[in-house]
């Protein structure tokens, strides 16, 4: 009796295992197949993005460069290239790889999703800017065309992402590359940062740590093979040429003439007043909207009223109301001191 019960129990367990393994759509085998397909799709789409980026920046793309960028073996890269060729998305010869028109359209769709989602994270959430790229990479392979168009409409169909990269239209249109690298500027030359490359992450993190962002005006002081020294918003910055090459600059475009000496709100001492000129573009989303709701807009008078024991935060008088601001906010609000505004 005990032996029969044991055999029956083993039989039930075996049948249960078979069911879990081969159950339609939800079985382990089906889940494994879907996961493998999803991973393969991600690799193919990442390869398309990289190929397009190389072409856009006039950089030759090879099998080895794909393997290095995707952090995969040369054999796996060769398999990906072969599949892209079979899909009619890529042309290849001994020296270089080129996307077909269908391949470019596919790549631009993925790039559009990525940059739109980064813009959404920058303007609509409080997520740290160092995390935008990673979050967008996870979403770019999942959204349908309908979902992408809804997202674009929700955030006002933006033209550029928060790094200054152009966002492809739904028709796959994108402007030609413009500007030059920061380290190519001449001493004394002034320019505006129009793009910051967000890959690799280690270099992007160093740029963010310097407080640099698209839209910031810079003046070159010194540029050589050892260092790049420049002024940004009144402060000197020093970068290595390698990091400086990740920053693209273009001609200065002033929205309106700025008179007087530029200051940050954080520079005001208790009792001093200033007139708001604007808020740095790096202060985005909910924080920016809160400041504007408090009346911190161009032309508003603001006074440093009270400093905390630690010096951070500081209380400011704005339109008859006292508000407390942290230094990481006040240093991104630009103004002219009251005694210098005329």
RATA-V100980 format. One record per residue. N is the residue number from 0. RES is the residue in one letter. SS is DSSP state (H for helix, E for strand, C for the rest). PSI is psi in degrees with one decimal (NA if undefined). OMEGA is omega in whole degrees, 0 to 359 (* if undefined). Layout:
N & RES & SS & PSI & OMEGA
N & RES & SS & PSI & OMEGA
//
This chain:
0 & X & C & -47.1 & 180
1 & X & H & -38.3 & 180
2 & X & H & -39.3 & 179
3 & X & H & -42.0 & 179
4 & X & H & -38.5 & 180
5 & X & H & -43.7 & 179
6 & X & H & -40.5 & 178
7 & X & H & -41.2 & 180
8 & X & H & -42.7 & 179
9 & X & H & -40.4 & 179
10 & X & H & -40.9 & 179
11 & X & H & -43.2 & 179
12 & X & H & -39.8 & 180
13 & X & H & -46.0 & 179
14 & X & H & -38.2 & 178
15 & X & H & -40.8 & 178
16 & X & H & -44.3 & 178
17 & X & H & -42.4 & 181
18 & X & H & -44.5 & 180
19 & X & H & -35.8 & 183
20 & X & H & -42.2 & 189
21 & X & H & 9.7 & 182
22 & X & C & 130.1 & 183
23 & X & C & 130.7 & 174
24 & X & C & -32.1 & 184
25 & X & C & -1.7 & 180
26 & X & C & 162.1 & 182
27 & X & H & -38.2 & 180
28 & X & H & -41.6 & 180
29 & X & H & -39.2 & 178
30 & X & H & -41.1 & 179
31 & X & H & -42.5 & 179
32 & X & H & -43.9 & 180
33 & X & H & -40.5 & 180
34 & X & H & -41.7 & 180
35 & X & H & -41.7 & 178
36 & X & H & -42.9 & 181
37 & X & H & -43.2 & 179
38 & X & H & -39.5 & 179
39 & X & H & -40.5 & 179
40 & X & H & -42.1 & 179
41 & X & H & -44.1 & 179
42 & X & H & -42.7 & 179
43 & X & H & -44.1 & 181
44 & X & H & -35.9 & 176
45 & X & H & -37.7 & 178
46 & X & H & -40.1 & 178
47 & X & H & -43.4 & 178
48 & X & H & -45.2 & 182
49 & X & H & -42.0 & 178
50 & X & H & -42.6 & 179
51 & X & H & -41.4 & 180
52 & X & H & -40.0 & 178
53 & X & H & -45.6 & 180
54 & X & H & -41.4 & 182
55 & X & H & -33.9 & 182
56 & X & C & 11.2 & 179
57 & X & C & 44.4 & 178
58 & X & C & 125.8 & 179
59 & X & C & 138.6 & 180
60 & X & C & 130.5 & 181
61 & X & C & 173.4 & 177
62 & X & H & -41.6 & 181
63 & X & H & -36.6 & 180
64 & X & H & -34.5 & 175
65 & X & H & -45.5 & 179
66 & X & H & -42.2 & 180
67 & X & H & -42.7 & 182
68 & X & H & -39.6 & 182
69 & X & H & -3.1 & 180
70 & X & C & 49.2 & 179
71 & X & C & 170.6 & 180
72 & X & C & 162.1 & 179
73 & X & H & -35.8 & 179
74 & X & H & -42.7 & 179
75 & X & H & -38.8 & 178
76 & X & H & -39.4 & 179
77 & X & H & -38.6 & 177
78 & X & H & -42.3 & 180
79 & X & H & -45.9 & 179
80 & X & H & -42.2 & 179
81 & X & H & -42.3 & 180
82 & X & H & -39.8 & 178
83 & X & H & -36.8 & 176
84 & X & H & -46.1 & 181
85 & X & H & -28.6 & 179
86 & X & C & -2.0 & 180
87 & X & C & 22.9 & 183
88 & X & C & -8.7 & 187
89 & X & E & 140.9 & 170
90 & X & E & 137.4 & 183
91 & X & E & 145.1 & 170
92 & X & C & -167.5 & 185
93 & X & C & -35.0 & 190
94 & X & C & -38.4 & 185
95 & X & C & 169.6 & 181
96 & X & E & 139.4 & 180
97 & X & E & 137.8 & 177
98 & X & E & 144.9 & 171
99 & X & C & 174.3 & 178
100 & X & H & -36.7 & 177
101 & X & H & -37.9 & 179
102 & X & H & -40.2 & 178
103 & X & H & -41.7 & 180
104 & X & H & -42.9 & 179
105 & X & H & -46.5 & 182
106 & X & H & -41.7 & 181
107 & X & H & -31.7 & 177
108 & X & H & -43.7 & 179
109 & X & H & -42.4 & 179
110 & X & H & -39.5 & 179
111 & X & H & -46.4 & 179
112 & X & H & -46.8 & 183
113 & X & H & -50.0 & 185
114 & X & H & -34.7 & 175
115 & X & H & -41.7 & 182
116 & X & H & -36.4 & 175
117 & X & H & -40.6 & 178
118 & X & H & -40.0 & 177
119 & X & H & -46.2 & 180
120 & X & H & -38.1 & 182
121 & X & H & -41.3 & 187
122 & X & H & -26.6 & 188
123 & X & H & -5.8 & 181
124 & X & C & 172.5 & 178
125 & X & C & 18.3 & 180
126 & X & C & 138.4 & 178
127 & X & C & 137.1 & 185
128 & X & H & -21.8 & 178
129 & X & H & -17.2 & 183
130 & X & H & -8.1 & 184
131 & X & H & -47.2 & 186
132 & X & H & -46.6 & 181
133 & X & H & -43.4 & 180
134 & X & H & -40.4 & 180
135 & X & H & -34.2 & 178
136 & X & H & -31.8 & 180
137 & X & H & -28.9 & 184
138 & X & H & -30.9 & 190
139 & X & C & -24.2 & 182
140 & X & C & 0.0 & 189
141 & X & C & -30.0 & 187
142 & X & C & 140.6 & 175
143 & X & C & 167.0 & 179
144 & X & H & -39.6 & 180
145 & X & H & -43.2 & 180
146 & X & H & -37.0 & 180
147 & X & H & -44.2 & 180
148 & X & H & -36.0 & 177
149 & X & H & -41.1 & 179
150 & X & H & -43.6 & 180
151 & X & H & -44.0 & 180
152 & X & H & -37.2 & 181
153 & X & H & -35.9 & 183
154 & X & C & 17.9 & 172
155 & X & C & 25.2 & 179
156 & X & C & 60.7 & 183
157 & X & C & 156.0 & 181
158 & X & C & -29.2 & 181
159 & X & E & 150.8 & 175
160 & X & C & 175.1 & 184
161 & X & C & -13.8 & 178
162 & X & C & -2.8 & 181
163 & X & C & 2.8 & 178
164 & X & C & 137.8 & 177
165 & X & E & 140.5 & 179
166 & X & C & 120.3 & 179
167 & X & C & 145.4 & 176
168 & X & C & 172.3 & 179
169 & X & C & -18.6 & 178
170 & X & C & 3.2 & 179
171 & X & C & 23.4 & 179
172 & X & C & 141.0 & 181
173 & X & C & 137.9 & 181
174 & X & C & 157.2 & 178
175 & X & C & 155.2 & 181
176 & X & C & 137.8 & 181
177 & X & C & 166.1 & 176
178 & X & C & -175.0 & 178
179 & X & E & 166.6 & 180
180 & X & E & 149.3 & 181
181 & X & H & -40.6 & 184
182 & X & H & -4.5 & 178
183 & X & H & -2.5 & 179
184 & X & C & 151.0 & 178
185 & X & C & 150.4 & 177
186 & X & C & 132.5 & 181
187 & X & C & -15.6 & 181
188 & X & C & 142.4 & 177
189 & X & E & 148.2 & 182
190 & X & E & 174.3 & 177
191 & X & E & 135.5 & 175
192 & X & E & 120.8 & 181
193 & X & E & -12.1 & 180
194 & X & E & 139.4 & 174
195 & X & E & 120.8 & 181
196 & X & C & 129.1 & 183
197 & X & C & 12.2 & 173
198 & X & C & 143.2 & 353
199 & X & C & 160.8 & 187
200 & X & H & -35.3 & 183
201 & X & H & -41.3 & 179
202 & X & H & -42.7 & 180
203 & X & H & -40.2 & 180
204 & X & H & -38.4 & 179
205 & X & H & -37.0 & 178
206 & X & H & -43.2 & 178
207 & X & H & -39.8 & 181
208 & X & H & -27.1 & 178
209 & X & C & -6.8 & 180
210 & X & C & 18.7 & 181
211 & X & C & 146.8 & 181
212 & X & C & 160.8 & 178
213 & X & C & 131.5 & 182
214 & X & C & -13.4 & 181
215 & X & C & 140.3 & 178
216 & X & E & 139.5 & 182
217 & X & E & 155.2 & 175
218 & X & E & 123.4 & 183
219 & X & E & 135.3 & 178
220 & X & E & -47.2 & 183
221 & X & E & 136.2 & 178
222 & X & E & 117.4 & 177
223 & X & C & -172.5 & 185
224 & X & C & -9.4 & 181
225 & X & C & -37.2 & 182
226 & X & C & 159.3 & 176
227 & X & E & 115.6 & 183
228 & X & E & 126.4 & 183
229 & X & E & 167.2 & 179
230 & X & E & 132.7 & 179
231 & X & E & 117.2 & 182
232 & X & C & 42.2 & 174
233 & X & C & -1.0 & 181
234 & X & E & 143.6 & 179
235 & X & E & 137.6 & 176
236 & X & E & 144.9 & 177
237 & X & E & 125.3 & 179
238 & X & E & 158.6 & 172
239 & X & C & 153.9 & 179
240 & X & H & -34.0 & 180
241 & X & H & -44.4 & 180
242 & X & H & -38.8 & 180
243 & X & H & -28.6 & 179
244 & X & C & -14.3 & 178
245 & X & C & 0.2 & 180
246 & X & E & 126.7 & 179
247 & X & E & 135.8 & 181
248 & X & E & 158.0 & 178
249 & X & E & -179.0 & 181
250 & X & C & 148.5 & 178
251 & X & C & 132.4 & 176
252 & X & C & 101.2 & 180
253 & X & C & 128.1 & 177
254 & X & C & -33.2 & 176
255 & X & C & 153.9 & 180
256 & X & C & 137.9 & 180
257 & X & C & 121.0 & 180
258 & X & C & 152.9 & 180
259 & X & C & 172.8 & 182
260 & X & C & 127.0 & 183
261 & X & C & 130.0 & 178
262 & X & E & 164.3 & 171
263 & X & E & 154.9 & 180
264 & X & H & -33.9 & 182
265 & X & H & -17.5 & 181
266 & X & H & -12.5 & 180
267 & X & C & 137.5 & 173
268 & X & C & 160.4 & 181
269 & X & C & 128.1 & 181
270 & X & C & -17.7 & 179
271 & X & C & 150.2 & 180
272 & X & E & 160.8 & 177
273 & X & E & 167.4 & 178
274 & X & E & 126.1 & 183
275 & X & E & 128.9 & 174
276 & X & E & -36.0 & 180
277 & X & E & 176.9 & 180
278 & X & E & 135.7 & 180
279 & X & C & 142.1 & 181
280 & X & C & -18.7 & 180
281 & X & C & -14.7 & 177
282 & X & C & 103.9 & 191
283 & X & C & 179.5 & 169
284 & X & H & -137.2 & 186
285 & X & H & -37.6 & 180
286 & X & H & -43.1 & 180
287 & X & H & -44.7 & 180
288 & X & H & -37.6 & 180
289 & X & H & -44.3 & 180
290 & X & H & -41.3 & 180
291 & X & H & -36.5 & 177
292 & X & H & -28.9 & 179
293 & X & C & -4.2 & 178
294 & X & C & 8.3 & 180
295 & X & C & 84.4 & 181
296 & X & C & 162.2 & 180
297 & X & C & 132.2 & 179
298 & X & C & -11.4 & 181
299 & X & C & 136.2 & 175
300 & X & E & 138.4 & 181
301 & X & E & 140.8 & 184
302 & X & E & 135.5 & 173
303 & X & E & 117.6 & 189
304 & X & E & -42.2 & 185
305 & X & E & 135.0 & 179
306 & X & E & 135.5 & 178
307 & X & C & 168.1 & 182
308 & X & C & -40.7 & 181
309 & X & C & -11.7 & 182
310 & X & C & -3.7 & 180
311 & X & C & 113.9 & 14
312 & X & C & 178.0 & 176
313 & X & E & 139.5 & 179
314 & X & E & 132.5 & 180
315 & X & E & 148.7 & 177
316 & X & E & 117.0 & 182
317 & X & E & 114.4 & 177
318 & X & C & 46.2 & 176
319 & X & C & 2.1 & 181
320 & X & E & 143.1 & 177
321 & X & E & 126.5 & 179
322 & X & E & 145.1 & 178
323 & X & E & 128.8 & 180
324 & X & E & 139.4 & 174
325 & X & C & 158.0 & 182
326 & X & H & -35.0 & 181
327 & X & H & -11.8 & 173
328 & X & H & -47.7 & 184
329 & X & H & -26.8 & 180
330 & X & C & -4.8 & 178
331 & X & C & 13.6 & 176
332 & X & E & 119.5 & 185
333 & X & E & 142.3 & 181
334 & X & E & 171.8 & 173
335 & X & E & 130.6 & 178
336 & X & E & 145.9 & 186
337 & X & H & -40.5 & 184
338 & X & H & -10.3 & 183
339 & X & H & 0.6 & 189
340 & X & C & -16.7 & 182
341 & X & C & NA & *
//
